Amino acid sequence: MNHTKKQTKAPAIIVNGVPPASVELERVVLSALLTDSSVASQVVDQLSEGMFYSESNREIFSAVRSLHNRNQPIDMLTVSQEITRTGAVHAQTWMIADLASIVVSTANIEAHARMLTEKHISREIIRVGVESVTEAMSEESDAIELLDKTERDVYAIGHQVTRKDARKVGEYMPELLKRIETATENKGITGIETGIRQFDRHTGGLQSGELYIMAGRPGMGKTALMMTWALNIAMSGIPVGVFSLEMTAEEISMRLMASVSGTSGADMKMGKVGDFAPLMDAANVLTGIPLYIDDEGAQSAASIRSRARRLVQKCGCRVIMLDYLQKMAAPPEYRGQREAEVNHNVQALKNVAKELKIPFVCLSQLSRSVETRGGSKRPMLSDLRESGAIEQEADMVLFLWRPEYYGITQTDDGLIQPGYVECDIAKFRHGPTSTIPMQFHGKTTTFTDIDISAHAPDTSFTPPPMDWTIPKSDRQYDSEIPF
């Protein structure tokens, strides 16, 4: 990509406007710091050099901050010596004496610092706006990348206001005790339940700010399990956003229709449906749930971040899912470097989870080494395709293993029933690893707990109430390959 972009002059009304600033307010704050060095601890860490519009005031504050960080006294003499030592260009020693002569009460230092911060934020908003307008008017600009950059810049400005100070550990105790109490009352569930009871009990549910990598070879059921989670969560009233980089929204909707109605997906595709009543009921249910599908293909990390942000802000989505990692578009600087591409993308997805404070579930392919290996062909962490960053960044790595796919009908534990799938939690940052058995229903491409009779799904949905218990698959469908 050509980074030499044609520059177009921004509207003069923006460029030539007088930016929000108060040099006198800056002088008041600096005078208070010089007059009473004890107030430095109250405001020095809340301010930065960039918040001072005057270049000389900026250099004087930099000297004050440097002395404070080195735990040295702050007064006329020490600040004058510091600006001399650092070779300040704009600040002069006579300015220090002039500041110290200003009569000001230090009691209002925090309020003055907040006012200074607000002036700086206003200037930053203008800066981002001017840069965005200038870039947008360039014929060679990438609109999607620009949109993401603008959103990140605005978010960074807001972050300056919401920065948290260090808190005494005791201040965390009420919140922590409440969380433990909630976990106890909910039998260990502290996050969003996936509807697979055994998985939720072992993991506590999907946690905010965490990245979940669900990996497996083609045919193991990754998309089927992800959409089972998405459907169960949305059925409970929690909004879910799904990015499908491979399947179309229509194909996914067909699967959801099969899951809710109990009708064979194969029969629906082939036009062999005899009774349309279950389909109509399922359509009514799916119409009423907060499940959002984005099937725009080959999206970049920047695009997904931007779209996910809007799903959270506008639709209230509390979970984001992506199918799948290797289908993401590569940034221009990484094209042709496959491992670097995947590293960049998985790190970006982890940042999205942290920034938006939501669980992010991402599917991933495994390398072909699984197929060439002898034995049971159970996947391992070393099989994660094209990137060590996947294992490093993920809070949890799940492997799906479907023995039927490899013609395995018996293990050391005995015979394997049709549709049996193992969900191997190979990495769990906050708990022990484990293997969760699940039941796959090929007829409806749906997963349930292995003991369905002991874990009957909730049937009280609105609108309208209906029984959507997933029937056991007929033997003829057990060989269907879930994508």
C-alpha positions as CSV (number, residue, x, y, z in Angstrom):
1,M,0.0,0.0,0.0
2,N,1.3,3.4,-0.9
3,H,1.7,5.4,2.3
4,T,2.4,8.7,0.5
5,K,-1.0,10.3,0.6
6,K,-2.2,13.3,-1.1
7,Q,-2.8,16.0,1.6
8,T,-5.9,18.1,1.3
9,K,-6.3,21.3,3.3
10,A,-8.9,21.0,6.0
11,P,-11.6,23.6,6.3
12,A,-10.2,26.9,7.4
13,I,-12.9,27.4,10.0
14,I,-11.4,24.4,11.9
15,V,-7.7,25.1,11.3
16,N,-7.8,28.8,12.0
17,G,-10.1,28.7,15.1
18,V,-8.6,29.7,18.5
19,P,-8.1,26.4,20.5
20,P,-9.6,26.2,24.0
21,A,-6.8,27.2,26.4
22,S,-6.1,29.4,29.4
23,V,-2.5,30.4,29.9
24,E,-3.6,32.2,33.1
25,L,-5.1,29.0,34.5
26,E,-1.9,27.2,33.7
27,R,0.1,29.9,35.6
28,V,-2.2,29.6,38.6
29,V,-1.6,25.8,38.8
30,L,2.1,26.2,38.4
31,S,2.2,29.0,41.0
32,A,0.4,26.7,43.5
33,L,2.9,23.9,42.9
34,L,5.8,26.4,43.5
35,T,4.2,27.9,46.6
36,D,3.3,24.7,48.3
37,S,5.1,21.6,47.1
38,S,2.8,19.4,49.3
39,V,0.0,19.8,46.8
40,A,2.1,18.1,44.0
41,S,1.0,14.7,45.1
42,Q,-2.6,15.7,44.5
43,V,-2.3,16.8,40.9
44,V,1.0,15.9,39.3
45,D,0.0,12.4,38.4
46,Q,-3.4,13.7,37.0
47,L,-1.7,16.1,34.6
48,S,0.8,15.7,31.8
49,E,3.1,18.1,29.9
50,G,0.7,18.0,26.9
51,M,-2.1,19.5,28.9
52,F,-0.2,22.9,29.0
53,Y,-0.8,25.0,25.9
54,S,2.0,27.4,26.6
55,E,5.4,25.9,25.6
56,S,7.2,27.7,28.5
57,N,4.5,26.5,31.0
58,R,4.9,23.0,29.6
59,E,8.6,23.0,30.2
60,I,8.2,24.4,33.7
61,F,5.7,21.7,34.6
62,S,8.0,19.1,33.2
63,A,10.7,20.3,35.6
64,V,8.2,20.1,38.5
65,R,7.1,16.6,37.5
66,S,10.7,15.5,37.3
67,L,11.6,16.8,40.7
68,H,8.4,15.2,42.2
69,N,9.2,11.8,40.6
70,R,12.8,12.0,42.1
71,N,11.3,12.9,45.5
72,Q,13.2,16.2,45.6
73,P,11.9,19.5,47.0
74,I,9.9,21.8,44.6
75,D,10.5,25.5,45.0
76,M,11.8,28.5,42.9
77,L,15.4,27.5,43.2
78,T,15.1,23.8,42.4
79,V,12.8,24.3,39.5
80,S,15.1,27.0,38.1
81,Q,18.0,24.7,38.4
82,E,16.1,21.9,36.7
83,I,15.1,23.9,33.6
84,T,18.7,24.9,33.3
85,R,19.9,21.3,33.7
86,T,17.5,20.0,31.1
87,G,18.2,22.8,28.6
88,A,14.7,24.1,28.4
89,V,14.2,26.1,25.2
90,H,11.2,28.3,26.1
91,A,11.2,28.5,29.9
92,Q,13.4,31.1,31.5
93,T,14.5,31.4,35.2
94,W,12.8,34.8,35.5
95,M,9.5,33.2,34.7
96,I,9.8,31.1,37.8
97,A,10.0,34.1,40.0
98,D,7.1,35.7,38.2
99,L,5.0,32.6,38.8
100,A,5.9,32.5,42.5
101,S,4.8,36.1,42.9
102,I,1.2,35.2,41.9
103,V,-1.0,35.2,45.0
104,V,-3.2,32.1,44.8
105,S,-4.8,29.7,47.2
106,T,-3.7,26.1,47.0
107,A,-7.0,24.9,48.4
108,N,-8.5,24.9,44.9
109,I,-5.6,23.1,43.2
110,E,-7.6,20.0,42.3
111,A,-10.5,22.0,40.8
112,H,-8.0,24.1,38.8
113,A,-6.3,20.9,37.6
114,R,-9.7,19.5,36.4
115,M,-10.4,22.7,34.5
116,L,-6.9,22.4,32.9
117,T,-7.7,18.8,31.9
118,E,-11.0,19.8,30.3
119,K,-9.3,22.5,28.2
120,H,-6.8,19.9,27.0
121,I,-9.5,17.3,26.2
122,S,-11.3,20.0,24.1
123,R,-8.1,20.6,22.1
124,E,-7.6,16.9,21.6
125,I,-11.1,16.5,20.3
126,I,-10.4,19.3,17.8
127,R,-7.1,17.7,16.9
128,V,-8.6,14.3,16.2
129,G,-11.4,15.9,14.2
130,V,-9.1,18.0,12.1
131,E,-6.8,15.0,11.4
132,S,-9.8,12.8,10.5
133,V,-11.2,15.5,8.1
134,T,-7.8,16.0,6.5
135,E,-7.3,12.3,6.0
136,A,-10.8,11.6,4.9
137,M,-10.4,14.3,2.1
138,S,-7.4,12.4,0.8
139,E,-8.3,10.3,-2.2
140,E,-5.9,7.6,-1.1
141,S,-7.1,7.2,2.4
142,D,-8.6,3.9,3.6
143,A,-12.0,4.7,5.1
144,I,-12.3,1.6,7.3
145,E,-8.8,2.1,8.8
146,L,-9.5,5.8,9.3
147,L,-12.8,5.1,11.0
148,D,-11.1,2.6,13.4
149,K,-8.2,5.1,14.1
150,T,-10.6,7.9,14.8
151,E,-12.7,5.7,17.2
152,R,-9.5,4.6,19.0
153,D,-8.3,8.2,19.3
154,V,-11.6,9.4,20.7
155,Y,-11.6,6.4,23.1
156,A,-8.1,7.3,24.2
157,I,-9.2,10.9,25.0
158,G,-12.0,9.6,27.1
159,H,-9.6,7.2,28.9
160,Q,-7.7,10.3,30.1
161,V,-10.8,11.3,32.1
162,T,-11.5,7.8,33.5
163,R,-8.0,6.8,34.6
164,K,-8.1,5.1,38.0
165,D,-5.8,5.9,40.9
166,A,-4.3,3.1,43.0
167,R,-6.7,1.9,45.6
168,K,-6.0,0.3,49.0
169,V,-6.5,-3.4,48.8
170,G,-9.3,-3.1,51.4
171,E,-11.4,-1.1,49.1
172,Y,-11.7,-4.1,46.8
173,M,-13.0,-6.3,49.6
174,P,-16.8,-5.4,49.4
175,E,-16.8,-6.0,45.6
176,L,-14.8,-9.2,45.9
177,L,-17.0,-10.6,48.7
178,K,-20.1,-9.8,46.7
179,R,-18.7,-11.7,43.7
180,I,-17.8,-14.7,45.9
181,E,-21.3,-14.6,47.4
182,T,-22.9,-14.5,43.9
183,A,-20.7,-17.4,42.8
184,T,-21.8,-19.4,45.8
185,E,-25.5,-18.7,45.3
186,N,-25.1,-19.5,41.6
187,K,-23.1,-22.7,42.3
188,G,-19.9,-21.3,40.9
189,I,-21.3,-19.5,37.9
190,T,-19.8,-16.0,37.7
191,G,-19.9,-15.3,34.0
192,I,-22.3,-15.7,31.1
193,E,-23.7,-19.3,30.8
194,T,-23.3,-21.1,27.5
195,G,-26.1,-23.5,28.2
196,I,-23.7,-26.5,28.3
197,R,-24.0,-27.1,32.0
198,Q,-20.9,-29.2,32.5
199,F,-18.8,-26.6,30.8
200,D,-20.3,-23.7,32.8
201,R,-19.8,-25.5,36.1
202,H,-16.2,-26.2,35.4
203,T,-15.3,-22.7,34.0
204,G,-17.8,-20.4,35.8
205,G,-19.2,-19.3,32.4
206,L,-17.8,-16.8,29.9
207,Q,-15.9,-14.0,31.6
208,S,-15.7,-10.3,30.6
209,G,-12.5,-9.2,29.0
210,E,-11.3,-12.7,28.2
211,L,-10.4,-14.3,24.8
212,Y,-11.6,-17.9,24.2
213,I,-10.0,-19.8,21.3
214,M,-12.0,-22.8,20.2
215,A,-9.8,-24.9,17.9
216,G,-10.1,-28.1,15.9
217,R,-9.7,-29.7,12.5
218,P,-12.5,-29.3,9.9
219,G,-15.5,-31.5,10.8
220,M,-15.1,-31.4,14.5
221,G,-18.0,-29.1,15.2
222,K,-16.5,-25.7,16.0
223,T,-19.1,-23.6,14.3
224,A,-21.9,-25.8,15.6
225,L,-20.7,-25.4,19.2
226,M,-20.2,-21.7,18.8
227,M,-23.7,-21.2,17.4
228,T,-25.1,-23.5,20.1
229,W,-23.5,-21.1,22.7
230,A,-24.8,-18.1,20.8
231,L,-28.3,-19.4,20.6
232,N,-28.5,-20.4,24.3
233,I,-27.1,-17.1,25.4
234,A,-29.5,-15.1,23.2
235,M,-32.4,-17.3,24.3
236,S,-31.6,-16.1,27.9
237,G,-32.0,-12.5,26.8
238,I,-28.4,-11.6,26.6
239,P,-27.5,-9.9,23.3
240,V,-24.8,-11.7,21.2
241,G,-22.9,-10.5,18.2
242,V,-21.5,-13.1,15.7
243,F,-18.9,-12.4,12.9
244,S,-19.1,-15.1,10.3
245,L,-16.2,-14.7,7.8
246,E,-17.0,-18.1,6.2
247,M,-20.7,-18.9,6.2
248,T,-23.4,-16.5,5.1
249,A,-26.1,-15.1,7.4
250,E,-28.6,-17.2,5.6
251,E,-26.7,-20.5,6.2
252,I,-26.3,-19.6,9.9
253,S,-30.0,-18.8,10.1
254,M,-30.8,-22.2,8.6
255,R,-28.8,-23.9,11.3
256,L,-30.5,-21.9,14.0
257,M,-33.9,-22.8,12.5
258,A,-33.0,-26.5,12.6
259,S,-31.8,-26.1,16.2
260,V,-35.0,-24.5,17.5
261,S,-37.5,-26.4,15.4
262,G,-35.9,-29.9,15.7
263,T,-36.2,-30.2,11.9
264,S,-33.3,-31.7,10.0
265,G,-31.1,-29.1,8.3
266,A,-30.6,-31.5,5.4
267,D,-34.4,-31.8,4.9
268,M,-34.8,-28.1,4.9
269,K,-32.1,-27.6,2.3
270,M,-33.5,-30.4,0.1
271,G,-37.1,-29.2,0.4
272,K,-38.3,-32.3,2.2
273,V,-40.2,-30.6,5.1
274,G,-43.7,-32.1,5.6
275,D,-44.8,-30.0,8.6
276,F,-44.1,-26.3,8.5
277,A,-45.7,-25.5,11.9
278,P,-42.4,-26.2,13.9
279,L,-40.6,-23.9,11.4
280,M,-43.1,-21.1,11.9
281,D,-42.8,-21.4,15.6
282,A,-39.0,-21.4,15.4
283,A,-39.1,-18.3,13.2
284,N,-41.2,-16.5,15.8
285,V,-38.7,-17.4,18.5
286,L,-35.7,-16.4,16.5
287,T,-37.3,-13.1,15.5
288,G,-37.6,-12.2,19.2
289,I,-34.0,-13.0,20.4
290,P,-31.1,-10.5,20.5
291,L,-28.7,-12.4,18.2
292,Y,-26.9,-10.3,15.6
293,I,-25.0,-11.7,12.6
294,D,-22.3,-9.9,10.6
295,D,-21.4,-12.0,7.5
296,E,-19.1,-9.5,5.8
297,G,-16.1,-11.6,4.6
298,A,-12.4,-11.1,5.0
299,Q,-12.6,-8.4,7.6
300,S,-9.4,-6.9,9.2
301,A,-8.8,-6.6,12.9
302,A,-9.5,-2.9,12.6
303,S,-12.8,-3.5,11.0
304,I,-13.9,-6.1,13.5
305,R,-12.8,-3.9,16.4
306,S,-14.9,-1.0,14.9
307,R,-18.0,-3.2,14.2
308,A,-17.7,-4.9,17.6
309,R,-17.6,-1.6,19.3
310,R,-20.8,-0.5,17.6
311,L,-22.5,-3.9,18.4
312,V,-21.7,-3.3,22.1
313,Q,-22.6,0.4,22.2
314,K,-25.8,0.3,19.9
315,C,-27.1,-3.2,20.4
316,G,-25.9,-3.9,23.9
317,C,-24.0,-7.1,22.9
318,R,-22.3,-8.7,25.9
319,V,-20.7,-11.5,24.0
320,I,-18.8,-11.4,20.6
321,M,-18.0,-14.4,18.6
322,L,-15.9,-14.9,15.4
323,D,-15.7,-17.6,12.8
324,Y,-12.8,-17.8,12.2
325,L,-9.3,-16.5,13.0
326,Q,-7.5,-17.6,9.8
327,K,-10.1,-15.9,7.6
328,M,-9.3,-12.5,8.9
329,A,-7.8,-10.1,6.4
330,A,-4.1,-9.2,6.9
331,P,-2.8,-5.7,7.6
332,P,-0.8,-4.4,4.6
333,E,2.5,-4.4,6.5
334,Y,2.1,-8.2,7.3
335,R,0.8,-9.5,4.0
336,G,2.8,-12.5,3.0
337,Q,4.0,-13.2,6.5
338,R,1.4,-15.6,7.7
339,E,2.6,-16.1,11.2
340,A,3.0,-12.3,11.7
341,E,-0.6,-11.9,10.4
342,V,-2.1,-14.3,12.8
343,N,0.0,-12.9,15.7
344,H,-1.3,-9.4,15.0
345,N,-4.9,-10.5,14.6
346,V,-5.1,-12.6,17.8
347,Q,-3.5,-9.8,19.8
348,A,-6.0,-7.4,18.4
349,L,-8.9,-9.6,19.4
350,K,-7.6,-9.9,22.9
351,N,-7.4,-6.1,23.1
352,V,-11.0,-5.9,21.8
353,A,-12.1,-8.2,24.7
354,K,-10.3,-6.0,27.2
355,E,-11.4,-2.7,25.8
356,L,-15.1,-3.6,25.5
357,K,-15.1,-5.7,28.7
358,I,-16.8,-8.6,27.0
359,P,-16.0,-12.3,26.4
360,F,-14.7,-12.8,22.9
361,V,-15.0,-16.3,21.4
362,C,-12.9,-17.0,18.4
363,L,-12.7,-20.2,16.3
364,S,-9.3,-21.4,14.9
365,Q,-8.1,-24.1,12.6
366,L,-5.4,-26.6,13.6
367,S,-2.4,-27.6,11.5
368,R,-2.6,-30.8,9.4
369,S,-0.1,-32.5,11.7
370,V,-3.1,-33.8,13.7
371,E,-4.1,-35.9,10.7
372,T,-0.6,-37.3,10.1
373,R,-0.2,-38.3,13.7
374,G,-1.0,-41.8,14.7
375,G,-3.2,-42.9,17.6
376,S,-6.4,-41.2,18.6
377,K,-5.4,-37.9,16.8
378,R,-6.4,-35.8,19.8
379,P,-5.1,-32.2,19.3
380,M,-2.5,-30.6,21.4
381,L,-1.4,-27.0,22.0
382,S,1.5,-27.4,19.6
383,D,-1.1,-28.0,16.8
384,L,-2.4,-24.4,17.0
385,R,-1.9,-23.3,13.4
386,E,0.6,-20.6,12.4
387,S,1.1,-18.9,15.7
388,G,2.4,-19.2,19.2
389,A,0.6,-16.0,20.0
390,I,-2.7,-17.9,20.0
391,E,-1.7,-19.9,23.1
392,Q,-0.1,-16.9,24.7
393,E,-2.9,-14.4,24.3
394,A,-5.9,-16.7,24.9
395,D,-7.3,-16.9,28.4
396,M,-8.7,-20.3,27.4
397,V,-8.0,-22.8,24.6
398,L,-10.6,-25.4,23.8
399,F,-10.0,-28.4,21.5
400,L,-12.9,-30.3,19.9
401,W,-12.3,-34.0,19.2
402,R,-14.9,-36.1,17.5
403,P,-13.8,-39.8,17.5
404,E,-16.6,-40.8,15.0
405,Y,-14.8,-38.7,12.4
406,Y,-11.7,-40.9,12.6
407,G,-13.7,-44.2,12.8
408,I,-12.9,-44.6,16.5
409,T,-15.8,-46.4,18.2
410,Q,-14.1,-47.5,21.5
411,T,-11.6,-46.1,24.0
412,D,-10.1,-47.5,27.2
413,D,-13.2,-46.3,29.0
414,G,-15.5,-48.4,26.8
415,L,-17.7,-48.0,23.7
416,I,-18.3,-44.5,22.4
417,Q,-21.9,-43.6,21.7
418,P,-22.8,-41.9,18.4
419,G,-22.4,-38.2,18.4
420,Y,-19.9,-38.2,21.3
421,V,-17.5,-35.2,21.3
422,E,-14.8,-34.2,23.7
423,C,-14.2,-30.5,24.5
424,D,-10.6,-30.5,25.9
425,I,-9.8,-27.4,27.9
426,A,-6.1,-27.4,27.2
427,K,-5.4,-24.0,28.7
428,F,-7.3,-22.2,31.4
429,R,-5.6,-19.1,32.8
430,H,-7.8,-19.1,35.9
431,G,-8.4,-22.7,36.6
432,P,-7.5,-26.4,36.0
433,T,-7.6,-28.0,32.6
434,S,-10.2,-30.7,32.0
435,T,-12.2,-32.6,29.4
436,I,-15.9,-31.9,29.0
437,P,-17.9,-34.6,27.2
438,M,-20.7,-33.3,25.0
439,Q,-23.4,-34.7,22.7
440,F,-23.5,-33.6,19.0
441,H,-26.8,-33.9,17.2
442,G,-26.1,-34.1,13.5
443,K,-29.7,-33.7,12.5
444,T,-29.8,-30.2,13.9
445,T,-26.1,-29.4,14.2
446,T,-26.5,-28.7,17.9
447,F,-24.6,-29.6,21.0
448,T,-26.0,-30.5,24.4
449,D,-24.7,-32.0,27.7
450,I,-23.9,-35.7,27.3
451,D,-26.7,-36.7,29.7
452,I,-29.7,-34.9,28.1
453,S,-32.3,-36.3,30.4
454,A,-30.6,-34.9,33.4
455,H,-30.2,-31.5,31.9
456,A,-33.4,-30.7,30.1
457,P,-33.3,-27.3,28.5
458,D,-35.6,-24.4,29.5
459,T,-38.8,-24.3,27.6
460,S,-40.2,-21.0,28.7
461,F,-39.4,-18.6,25.9
462,T,-41.2,-15.4,25.0
463,P,-42.4,-14.9,22.3
464,P,-44.1,-17.3,22.0
465,P,-43.6,-20.2,24.5
466,M,-42.7,-23.4,22.9
467,D,-41.0,-26.7,23.6
468,W,-37.6,-26.6,21.7
469,T,-36.1,-29.7,23.3
470,I,-33.6,-31.0,20.8
471,P,-34.5,-34.6,19.9
472,K,-31.8,-37.2,19.7
473,S,-30.4,-37.5,16.2
474,D,-31.4,-40.5,14.1
475,R,-28.5,-42.8,13.3
476,Q,-28.5,-41.8,9.6
477,Y,-27.5,-38.2,10.6
478,D,-24.7,-39.1,13.1
479,S,-22.3,-39.2,10.3
480,E,-23.0,-35.7,9.1
481,I,-20.0,-33.5,9.4
482,P,-20.5,-30.3,11.5
483,F,-18.5,-27.4,10.2
